[in-house]
Amino acid sequence: MIRRVFWLGVGIAAGVALNRKVKQTAHAVTPAGIANNVGDAMRELAGAIGAFGADVRAGMVEREDELADAVERRSGVTPGARARRANG
């Protein structure tokens, strides 16, 4: 008797879990589910593009400073953009 109740409980739990998974999968292929997935992907892409842009700008500033140092070392002249950034 206990054995049958145990397996009945296991079957009910498996049925509930399977039912939830089927509902989630069915929602994912509806227009609303697809729109949610696309929206999430677009937000993730926008974040990645923003981070890439920030990295590029930081690299540009770093390289500009390196070049300005080289110009100053070789010629003794402080480039204008660097002097403005140091004062501003």
C-alpha positions in Angstrom: 0.0 0.0 0.0 2.8 2.5 1.0 4.6 1.6 -2.2 1.6 2.5 -4.4 1.1 5.8 -2.6 4.8 6.6 -3.1 4.6 5.9 -6.8 1.3 7.8 -7.1 3.1 10.8 -5.5 6.0 10.5 -7.8 3.7 10.4 -10.8 1.8 13.4 -9.6 5.0 15.4 -9.1 6.3 14.4 -12.5 3.0 15.3 -14.1 3.0 18.8 -12.5 6.6 19.4 -13.5 6.0 18.3 -17.1 2.8 20.4 -17.3 4.7 23.5 -16.2 7.5 22.9 -18.6 5.1 22.4 -21.5 3.3 25.7 -20.6 6.6 27.6 -20.5 7.7 26.1 -23.9 4.3 26.9 -25.4 4.5 30.5 -24.2 8.0 30.8 -25.7 6.7 30.2 -29.2 3.7 32.6 -29.0 4.1 36.1 -30.4 4.3 37.5 -26.9 7.0 35.0 -25.9 9.0 35.7 -29.0 8.7 39.4 -28.5 10.0 39.0 -24.9 13.0 37.0 -26.2 13.7 39.5 -28.9 13.4 42.4 -26.5 15.8 40.7 -24.1 18.3 40.1 -26.9 18.1 43.7 -28.0 18.7 45.0 -24.5 21.7 42.7 -24.2 23.1 43.8 -27.6 22.6 47.5 -26.7 24.5 47.0 -23.5 27.3 45.2 -25.3 27.5 48.0 -27.9 27.6 50.6 -25.2 30.4 48.8 -23.4 32.4 48.4 -26.6 32.0 52.2 -27.3 33.2 53.0 -23.8 36.2 50.7 -24.3 37.1 52.3 -27.6 36.9 55.8 -26.1 39.1 54.8 -23.2 41.6 53.3 -25.6 41.6 56.5 -27.7 42.3 58.7 -24.7 45.1 56.3 -23.6 46.7 56.3 -27.0 46.3 60.1 -27.4 48.2 60.5 -24.1 50.9 58.1 -25.2 51.4 60.0 -28.5 51.3 63.3 -26.6 54.1 62.1 -24.3 56.1 61.0 -27.3 55.7 64.3 -29.0 56.6 66.2 -25.8 59.7 64.0 -25.1 61.0 64.4 -28.7 60.1 68.1 -29.3 59.6 69.7 -25.9 56.2 71.0 -27.1 53.0 70.1 -25.2 50.3 69.2 -27.7 47.2 71.5 -27.5 44.5 68.9 -26.8 46.5 67.4 -23.9 47.1 70.8 -22.4 43.4 71.7 -22.6 42.4 68.4 -21.0 44.9 68.9 -18.2 43.6 72.4 -17.5 39.9 71.6 -18.0 
